[in-house]
């Protein structure tokens, strides 16, 4: 059997959450030989519990291994983050008895933006995250660290044709909302309580025309002052939490 390819995870949150999520196969956890007590000990304890090899390594070697990224003295070699094919999401949503919430990133190229979006998505009760295979940042160790390890717990599906999957989602009961500064419908005037897919455009080009055409609504966030746009991850966070707010309010019994 061929040896499984691995990538380097680094930083406390990425390694610790990957161990907790148990979605990856770990080859080894590397700990700085000059570590202090505290968070490294939590990683060591969890790795030992799961029978994962631990090595104590000179910090300079960890610097080289991570190309001088801020690793906090905690590094791991592990299998790549497991993702699913976009088509698999259709069978999942067809089984659901409650409304679903899907986040779709469109040409997000900055791993820090993608990490922030994924972290917010998990906090805002997003059920599934969909990411294009092309012209987009992929779920990497840098994204994991930028998400403070939240990516390790996410359900991520990879898209080959975004417009096509949007059509399939609509046929399965989803309303598709695109987020764009030039949107004709205000975010706070929109009903985000049912089966929804929220498309967040990339940092430079936003939502591509072919994808935008498949959206049922293009939403805008009201902005005041001299700046006319928000960072992609911030805009996505605002929209996801508005959806979360509406979905919470919907299920509060009257008279409460």
DRENSE-882050 format. One record per residue (C-alpha): x, y, z; chain; residue in one letter; residue number from 1. Coordinates in pm, 1 decimal. Layout:
! residues N
+----------+----------+----------+---+---+-----+
!        x !        y !        z ! c ! r !   k !
+----------+----------+----------+---+---+-----+
!        X !        Y !        Z ! A ! A ! NUM !
...
+----------+----------+----------+---+---+-----+
END
This chain:
! residues 256
+----------+----------+----------+---+---+-----+
!        x !        y !        z ! c ! r !   k !
+----------+----------+----------+---+---+-----+
!      0.0 !      0.0 !      0.0 ! A ! X !   1 !
!    135.7 !    341.7 !    -94.0 ! A ! X !   2 !
!    235.2 !    567.3 !    193.3 ! A ! X !   3 !
!    -29.3 !    829.1 !    260.2 ! A ! X !   4 !
!     71.1 !   1183.5 !    172.9 ! A ! X !   5 !
!     92.8 !   1426.4 !    461.2 ! A ! X !   6 !
!    104.0 !   1797.8 !    527.3 ! A ! X !   7 !
!    247.5 !   2000.2 !    813.0 ! A ! X !   8 !
!      2.9 !   2137.5 !   1067.7 ! A ! X !   9 !
!    136.1 !   2399.4 !   1304.5 ! A ! X !  10 !
!     25.4 !   2600.7 !   1602.7 ! A ! X !  11 !
!   -163.6 !   2491.3 !   1913.3 ! A ! X !  12 !
!   -520.2 !   2539.6 !   1787.0 ! A ! X !  13 !
!   -469.6 !   2364.9 !   1452.3 ! A ! X !  14 !
!   -297.6 !   2059.9 !   1598.5 ! A ! X !  15 !
!   -517.7 !   2034.3 !   1907.0 ! A ! X !  16 !
!   -846.2 !   2070.8 !   1717.4 ! A ! X !  17 !
!   -729.8 !   1825.1 !   1449.7 ! A ! X !  18 !
!   -660.7 !   1574.5 !   1725.9 ! A ! X !  19 !
!  -1003.4 !   1640.9 !   1878.8 ! A ! X !  20 !
!  -1186.6 !   1615.2 !   1545.6 ! A ! X !  21 !
!  -1010.4 !   1285.8 !   1461.1 ! A ! X !  22 !
!  -1063.1 !   1330.3 !   1086.8 ! A ! X !  23 !
!   -695.3 !   1305.1 !    992.9 ! A ! X !  24 !
!   -438.1 !   1028.8 !   1025.6 ! A ! X !  25 !
!   -139.3 !   1151.6 !   1228.1 ! A ! X !  26 !
!    214.4 !   1040.7 !   1149.7 ! A ! X !  27 !
!    381.7 !   1226.7 !   1436.8 ! A ! X !  28 !
!    336.5 !   1522.6 !   1669.5 ! A ! X !  29 !
!    648.4 !   1733.8 !   1712.3 ! A ! X !  30 !
!    693.6 !   1937.7 !   2029.1 ! A ! X !  31 !
!    962.9 !   2197.0 !   2091.5 ! A ! X !  32 !
!   1228.1 !   2063.7 !   2326.5 ! A ! X !  33 !
!   1225.6 !   2408.1 !   2489.6 ! A ! X !  34 !
!    851.0 !   2412.7 !   2543.8 ! A ! X !  35 !
!    688.2 !   2567.8 !   2845.6 ! A ! X !  36 !
!    407.0 !   2406.0 !   3038.0 ! A ! X !  37 !
!     41.3 !   2456.3 !   2944.6 ! A ! X !  38 !
!    -96.2 !   2418.5 !   2595.1 ! A ! X !  39 !
!    176.6 !   2185.2 !   2469.0 ! A ! X !  40 !
!     89.9 !   1950.1 !   2753.4 ! A ! X !  41 !
!   -274.5 !   1940.4 !   2637.8 ! A ! X !  42 !
!   -158.6 !   1837.2 !   2289.3 ! A ! X !  43 !
!     76.8 !   1574.1 !   2431.1 ! A ! X !  44 !
!   -194.4 !   1426.4 !   2653.3 ! A ! X !  45 !
!   -444.1 !   1400.8 !   2367.8 ! A ! X !  46 !
!   -187.5 !   1257.3 !   2125.8 ! A ! X !  47 !
!    -82.4 !    993.7 !   2380.8 ! A ! X !  48 !
!   -447.0 !    903.8 !   2443.6 ! A ! X !  49 !
!   -485.3 !    831.1 !   2071.2 ! A ! X !  50 !
!   -161.2 !    637.8 !   2038.4 ! A ! X !  51 !
!     10.3 !    899.7 !   1821.0 ! A ! X !  52 !
!    388.6 !    920.9 !   1819.8 ! A ! X !  53 !
!    541.4 !   1226.8 !   1989.4 ! A ! X !  54 !
!    890.4 !   1361.8 !   1925.0 ! A ! X !  55 !
!   1068.8 !   1645.1 !   2102.8 ! A ! X !  56 !
!   1252.0 !   1860.1 !   1850.3 ! A ! X !  57 !
!   1484.3 !   2157.9 !   1847.7 ! A ! X !  58 !
!   1286.1 !   2478.7 !   1780.5 ! A ! X !  59 !
!   1514.6 !   2560.2 !   1486.3 ! A ! X !  60 !
!   1408.3 !   2237.5 !   1316.5 ! A ! X !  61 !
!   1043.0 !   2332.9 !   1367.1 ! A ! X !  62 !
!   1119.1 !   2672.6 !   1212.5 ! A ! X !  63 !
!   1260.0 !   2502.6 !    903.4 ! A ! X !  64 !
!    973.0 !   2255.6 !    883.1 ! A ! X !  65 !
!    711.7 !   2532.5 !    893.2 ! A ! X !  66 !
!    916.2 !   2777.5 !    684.3 ! A ! X !  67 !
!    933.9 !   3006.4 !    988.4 ! A ! X !  68 !
!    558.5 !   3029.0 !   1034.6 ! A ! X !  69 !
!    447.6 !   3098.3 !   1395.0 ! A ! X !  70 !
!    417.7 !   2739.0 !   1518.2 ! A ! X !  71 !
!    419.1 !   2802.8 !   1897.5 ! A ! X !  72 !
!    644.1 !   2501.1 !   1941.1 ! A ! X !  73 !
!    373.5 !   2259.9 !   1824.2 ! A ! X !  74 !
!    383.4 !   2092.4 !   1482.2 ! A ! X !  75 !
!    235.1 !   1773.9 !   1336.5 ! A ! X !  76 !
!    260.6 !   1564.7 !   1023.9 ! A ! X !  77 !
!    -87.1 !   1449.6 !    929.6 ! A ! X !  78 !
!   -293.2 !   1342.2 !    630.6 ! A ! X !  79 !
!   -458.3 !   1615.2 !    427.1 ! A ! X !  80 !
!   -793.3 !   1743.6 !    549.2 ! A ! X !  81 !
!  -1068.2 !   1512.7 !    417.6 ! A ! X !  82 !
!  -1323.3 !   1680.4 !    191.1 ! A ! X !  83 !
!  -1622.5 !   1548.0 !     -0.3 ! A ! X !  84 !
!  -1739.4 !   1586.5 !   -358.5 ! A ! X !  85 !
!  -2003.0 !   1857.5 !   -402.8 ! A ! X !  86 !
!  -2256.2 !   1605.7 !   -535.5 ! A ! X !  87 !
!  -2250.1 !   1422.6 !   -202.2 ! A ! X !  88 !
!  -2419.6 !   1717.6 !    -36.8 ! A ! X !  89 !
!  -2742.1 !   1644.7 !   -226.5 ! A ! X !  90 !
!  -2796.0 !   1311.6 !    -52.4 ! A ! X !  91 !
!  -2722.0 !   1473.6 !    282.9 ! A ! X !  92 !
!  -2974.1 !   1755.4 !    247.7 ! A ! X !  93 !
!  -3241.0 !   1517.2 !    118.8 ! A ! X !  94 !
!  -3224.2 !   1326.6 !    448.7 ! A ! X !  95 !
!  -3264.4 !   1635.8 !    665.7 ! A ! X !  96 !
!  -3579.1 !   1708.5 !    863.0 ! A ! X !  97 !
!  -3472.4 !   2062.6 !    959.0 ! A ! X !  98 !
!  -3375.9 !   2360.3 !    738.6 ! A ! X !  99 !
!  -3014.6 !   2362.1 !    623.5 ! A ! X ! 100 !
!  -2766.7 !   2647.4 !    591.4 ! A ! X ! 101 !
!  -2486.8 !   2623.4 !    333.7 ! A ! X ! 102 !
!  -2192.9 !   2862.2 !    291.1 ! A ! X ! 103 !
!  -2040.7 !   2876.3 !    -57.9 ! A ! X ! 104 !
!  -1715.5 !   3065.8 !   -105.4 ! A ! X ! 105 !
!  -1658.7 !   3205.4 !   -452.5 ! A ! X ! 106 !
!  -1296.3 !   3264.4 !   -554.5 ! A ! X ! 107 !
!  -1167.7 !   3342.6 !   -204.2 ! A ! X ! 108 !
!   -791.0 !   3352.6 !   -259.0 ! A ! X ! 109 !
!   -659.9 !   3466.1 !     79.6 ! A ! X ! 110 !
!   -622.1 !   3173.2 !    324.3 ! A ! X ! 111 !
!   -674.6 !   3411.8 !    615.9 ! A ! X ! 112 !
!  -1010.4 !   3521.7 !    474.2 ! A ! X ! 113 !
!  -1112.6 !   3162.0 !    412.8 ! A ! X ! 114 !
!  -1005.2 !   3061.5 !    762.1 ! A ! X ! 115 !
!  -1202.2 !   3347.2 !    915.3 ! A ! X ! 116 !
!  -1511.9 !   3256.6 !    711.7 ! A ! X ! 117 !
!  -1490.6 !   2891.9 !    817.3 ! A ! X ! 118 !
!  -1450.5 !   2984.1 !   1184.0 ! A ! X ! 119 !
!  -1750.4 !   3218.0 !   1169.5 ! A ! X ! 120 !
!  -1953.1 !   2957.5 !    979.4 ! A ! X ! 121 !
!  -1911.9 !   2702.9 !   1258.6 ! A ! X ! 122 !
!  -2004.4 !   2962.4 !   1520.2 ! A ! X ! 123 !
!  -2311.2 !   3071.8 !   1320.0 ! A ! X ! 124 !
!  -2455.5 !   2720.0 !   1280.1 ! A ! X ! 125 !
!  -2371.5 !   2678.0 !    912.7 ! A ! X ! 126 !
!  -2424.6 !   2310.7 !    829.4 ! A ! X ! 127 !
!  -2207.1 !   2271.7 !    518.9 ! A ! X ! 128 !
!  -1925.7 !   2466.1 !    351.1 ! A ! X ! 129 !
!  -1860.3 !   2444.7 !    -22.4 ! A ! X ! 130 !
!  -1535.3 !   2559.6 !   -185.9 ! A ! X ! 131 !
!  -1442.1 !   2563.9 !   -558.0 ! A ! X ! 132 !
!  -1149.1 !   2343.1 !   -658.7 ! A ! X ! 133 !
!  -1020.3 !   2605.7 !   -902.5 ! A ! X ! 134 !
!   -943.6 !   2977.9 !   -868.2 ! A ! X ! 135 !
!   -975.7 !   2949.4 !   -492.7 ! A ! X ! 136 !
!   -778.6 !   2892.5 !   -177.1 ! A ! X ! 137 !
!   -810.7 !   2528.8 !    -66.5 ! A ! X ! 138 !
!   -842.6 !   2380.9 !    285.4 ! A ! X ! 139 !
!   -476.2 !   2390.9 !    387.7 ! A ! X ! 140 !
!   -274.7 !   2398.9 !    708.2 ! A ! X ! 141 !
!   -259.5 !   2779.7 !    680.6 ! A ! X ! 142 !
!   -638.3 !   2796.6 !    652.8 ! A ! X ! 143 !
!   -668.0 !   2566.3 !    952.9 ! A ! X ! 144 !
!   -446.0 !   2793.9 !   1159.3 ! A ! X ! 145 !
!   -629.4 !   3105.7 !   1038.4 ! A ! X ! 146 !
!   -954.9 !   2945.9 !   1150.8 ! A ! X ! 147 !
!   -802.9 !   2875.9 !   1495.8 ! A ! X ! 148 !
!   -856.2 !   2506.8 !   1422.1 ! A ! X ! 149 !
!  -1227.4 !   2541.9 !   1340.4 ! A ! X ! 150 !
!  -1168.8 !   2399.4 !    991.4 ! A ! X ! 151 !
!  -1087.2 !   2063.5 !   1149.1 ! A ! X ! 152 !
!  -1451.6 !   2025.0 !   1256.6 ! A ! X ! 153 !
!  -1616.2 !   2151.8 !    936.3 ! A ! X ! 154 !
!  -1802.7 !   1957.8 !    668.9 ! A ! X ! 155 !
!  -1636.7 !   2081.6 !    350.2 ! A ! X ! 156 !
!  -1741.2 !   1990.3 !     -4.1 ! A ! X ! 157 !
!  -1531.7 !   2068.6 !   -312.1 ! A ! X ! 158 !
!  -1704.6 !   2216.3 !   -618.4 ! A ! X ! 159 !
!  -1602.9 !   2168.6 !   -982.1 ! A ! X ! 160 !
!  -1886.3 !   2378.7 !  -1127.6 ! A ! X ! 161 !
!  -2046.9 !   2630.5 !   -893.0 ! A ! X ! 162 !
!  -2329.2 !   2737.6 !  -1123.8 ! A ! X ! 163 !
!  -2429.1 !   2374.9 !  -1179.0 ! A ! X ! 164 !
!  -2436.7 !   2287.3 !   -809.0 ! A ! X ! 165 !
!  -2645.0 !   2598.4 !   -738.2 ! A ! X ! 166 !
!  -2905.5 !   2475.8 !   -986.1 ! A ! X ! 167 !
!  -2908.7 !   2137.1 !   -812.3 ! A ! X ! 168 !
!  -2948.1 !   2298.1 !   -471.4 ! A ! X ! 169 !
!  -3241.3 !   2505.8 !   -592.9 ! A ! X ! 170 !
!  -3407.3 !   2193.2 !   -729.6 ! A ! X ! 171 !
!  -3370.2 !   2047.8 !   -379.4 ! A ! X ! 172 !
!  -3547.5 !   2335.8 !   -209.0 ! A ! X ! 173 !
!  -3271.2 !   2587.6 !   -143.9 ! A ! X ! 174 !
!  -3295.5 !   2962.6 !   -186.2 ! A ! X ! 175 !
!  -2962.0 !   3096.7 !   -308.5 ! A ! X ! 176 !
!  -2842.8 !   3434.4 !   -182.0 ! A ! X ! 177 !
!  -2536.4 !   3606.9 !   -323.3 ! A ! X ! 178 !
!  -2362.9 !   3881.6 !   -123.9 ! A ! X ! 179 !
!  -2249.0 !   4181.3 !   -326.8 ! A ! X ! 180 !
!  -2201.8 !   4553.6 !   -256.5 ! A ! X ! 181 !
!  -2425.4 !   4631.9 !   -555.6 ! A ! X ! 182 !
!  -2704.3 !   4395.9 !   -448.2 ! A ! X ! 183 !
!  -3057.5 !   4514.9 !   -513.3 ! A ! X ! 184 !
!  -3202.2 !   4369.0 !   -191.7 ! A ! X ! 185 !
!  -3094.5 !   4464.0 !    159.5 ! A ! X ! 186 !
!  -2958.9 !   4192.1 !    387.7 ! A ! X ! 187 !
!  -3186.9 !   4294.7 !    674.1 ! A ! X ! 188 !
!  -3497.2 !   4288.8 !    455.0 ! A ! X ! 189 !
!  -3438.5 !   3930.6 !    342.9 ! A ! X ! 190 !
!  -3586.7 !   3608.7 !    479.7 ! A ! X ! 191 !
!  -3296.0 !   3378.2 !    567.0 ! A ! X ! 192 !
!  -3488.7 !   3126.1 !    775.1 ! A ! X ! 193 !
!  -3544.1 !   2833.3 !    538.2 ! A ! X ! 194 !
!  -3313.6 !   2613.4 !    332.2 ! A ! X ! 195 !
!  -3050.6 !   2862.8 !    220.4 ! A ! X ! 196 !
!  -2718.8 !   2876.6 !     39.5 ! A ! X ! 197 !
!  -2514.6 !   3193.5 !     93.9 ! A ! X ! 198 !
!  -2253.5 !   3277.7 !   -170.9 ! A ! X ! 199 !
!  -1964.1 !   3500.0 !    -61.4 ! A ! X ! 200 !
!  -1765.6 !   3658.4 !   -345.3 ! A ! X ! 201 !
!  -1387.2 !   3675.5 !   -370.7 ! A ! X ! 202 !
!  -1166.6 !   3962.4 !   -260.1 ! A ! X ! 203 !
!  -1095.1 !   4096.6 !   -607.9 ! A ! X ! 204 !
!  -1369.8 !   3995.9 !   -849.6 ! A ! X ! 205 !
!  -1662.2 !   3922.5 !   -621.6 ! A ! X ! 206 !
!  -1915.3 !   3672.6 !   -754.9 ! A ! X ! 207 !
!  -1858.8 !   3571.9 !  -1116.9 ! A ! X ! 208 !
!  -2142.0 !   3661.7 !  -1360.9 ! A ! X ! 209 !
!  -2232.8 !   3299.2 !  -1433.7 ! A ! X ! 210 !
!  -2264.4 !   3223.3 !  -1063.8 ! A ! X ! 211 !
!  -2447.6 !   3547.0 !   -988.9 ! A ! X ! 212 !
!  -2702.6 !   3456.6 !  -1256.6 ! A ! X ! 213 !
!  -2796.5 !   3143.8 !  -1059.6 ! A ! X ! 214 !
!  -2857.9 !   3334.8 !   -734.5 ! A ! X ! 215 !
!  -3223.1 !   3397.6 !   -646.4 ! A ! X ! 216 !
!  -3131.3 !   3721.6 !   -471.8 ! A ! X ! 217 !
!  -2824.3 !   3946.2 !   -459.5 ! A ! X ! 218 !
!  -2799.9 !   4102.1 !   -115.0 ! A ! X ! 219 !
!  -2615.0 !   4411.5 !     -0.3 ! A ! X ! 220 !
!  -2505.3 !   4520.4 !    346.8 ! A ! X ! 221 !
!  -2581.1 !   4883.7 !    434.9 ! A ! X ! 222 !
!  -2256.9 !   5080.9 !    470.4 ! A ! X ! 223 !
!  -2211.4 !   5433.7 !    603.4 ! A ! X ! 224 !
!  -1916.5 !   5668.1 !    585.1 ! A ! X ! 225 !
!  -1641.0 !   5710.9 !    329.3 ! A ! X ! 226 !
!  -1562.2 !   5341.2 !    276.6 ! A ! X ! 227 !
!  -1788.4 !   5163.5 !     27.5 ! A ! X ! 228 !
!  -1708.7 !   4796.0 !     88.4 ! A ! X ! 229 !
!  -1622.8 !   4539.7 !    354.9 ! A ! X ! 230 !
!  -1355.1 !   4274.0 !    367.1 ! A ! X ! 231 !
!  -1491.1 !   3942.8 !    231.9 ! A ! X ! 232 !
!  -1466.3 !   3761.2 !    563.5 ! A ! X ! 233 !
!  -1623.3 !   4050.2 !    755.6 ! A ! X ! 234 !
!  -1912.5 !   4079.9 !    507.3 ! A ! X ! 235 !
!  -1963.2 !   3705.0 !    522.6 ! A ! X ! 236 !
!  -1963.3 !   3716.5 !    901.7 ! A ! X ! 237 !
!  -2228.4 !   3989.6 !    909.2 ! A ! X ! 238 !
!  -2450.7 !   3792.5 !    669.4 ! A ! X ! 239 !
!  -2407.2 !   3459.2 !    847.7 ! A ! X ! 240 !
!  -2496.2 !   3609.0 !   1182.8 ! A ! X ! 241 !
!  -2801.3 !   3783.3 !   1042.8 ! A ! X ! 242 !
!  -2915.2 !   3443.3 !    918.4 ! A ! X ! 243 !
!  -2840.6 !   3291.8 !   1260.2 ! A ! X ! 244 !
!  -3036.9 !   3570.1 !   1433.2 ! A ! X ! 245 !
!  -3340.0 !   3516.7 !   1210.9 ! A ! X ! 246 !
!  -3329.2 !   3140.9 !   1253.8 ! A ! X ! 247 !
!  -3314.9 !   3174.6 !   1634.6 ! A ! X ! 248 !
!  -3603.9 !   3422.8 !   1644.1 ! A ! X ! 249 !
!  -3813.1 !   3194.4 !   1422.7 ! A ! X ! 250 !
!  -3811.3 !   2920.6 !   1686.9 ! A ! X ! 251 !
!  -3877.3 !   3135.9 !   1994.0 ! A ! X ! 252 !
!  -4231.6 !   3054.0 !   2116.3 ! A ! X ! 253 !
!  -4473.4 !   3345.2 !   2114.2 ! A ! X ! 254 !
!  -4515.6 !   3516.1 !   2448.6 ! A ! X ! 255 !
!  -4155.5 !   3448.2 !   2553.8 ! A ! X ! 256 !
+----------+----------+----------+---+---+-----+
END
